Amino acid sequence: MSKDLLRQLRSLEEEYPDQPIVAQLADLRAINEIRSQLGMPLVDARLNEVGVAVEADVQPEVKPTPDHTEAREIYQTYLRKIEELEVHRAYASQVSKATSNRGMTPVRPLATLGTNGGPLLCDQCGKAIILEGGEFNGVPADVAWQRNPDDKWTSWISGGMVVEKQTNGTLRIYHGYPGGHQNHCCNVASREDREARAKFKSSNRSEKQKMILAFLEHEFPDKTKEEHLDLLNQILDTLYSYDPGIGVNRPGEASEEPAEPDTAADNWA
């Protein structure tokens, strides 16, 4: 009889640590009942022997559940932000790919890939891209396209053009040549961007870091430490780093079908 009880006791105690709280409560009562029958010391919720008899309904120690409410709200905000950015990142890749060309630039995307199917506009001055050479020298791309809608048409760009992706992956279009005249739109925008970043300060980044990491470890227990840290950095970069915003050109229903993502971040003509 005692051998059977010992085998039952050993089995219960071996399985005890992996049981959920509710099951542990029942197992702890059974363990102490068997120990009492065998004249063995009783144990506490951690299966440590106690020096005095304990009640059969000893409760395991239950640690308070951390409150992840704020961190969960931050994570949901991050997911919504990423969902919004993905649309604009795909659009930036589409425009970058459509306007990339050795030498002259395809005219159609300049005239039709802007907001709601309109022309692409300079993010600095808000004006359309101007063509250079031939019959349409000095004419805005959209105006020229209305007169000559030829899918194979390519043209030089008056004063140069920059197509780039901001640090958040969104599109920027500028007149000018990088490193050229300081008043070129692309160079003015570059200076303003550097100044804005230099002035930016985020006190919340360090304050929220531990809280968000604790939530990620609780919410995604199957992820590795490296995966938790990688996701944490993505959240912090998205929500608490400098945000350049969305450019003046936006995707719309009238634009062309999305192209495959391009590998180059910047183009200039």
Protein Blocks (a to p, Z undefined) as FASTA:
>chain_A
ZZmmmmmmmmmmmmmmmpcfklmmmmmmmmmmmmmmnopacddfkopacfbdcdfkbccd
ddddddfklmmmmmmmmmmmmmmmmmmmmmmmmmmmmmgcghiadfklmmmmmghhiacd
dfklopacddeehjlgoiafklmmmmmccfkbccddehiaaddddfkopacddedjehia
fkbmklmmmmmmmmmmmmpccfklmmmmmmmmmmmmmmmmmbcfklmmmmmmmmmmmmmm
ccebjafbdcdfklccdddddfbfbdcZZ
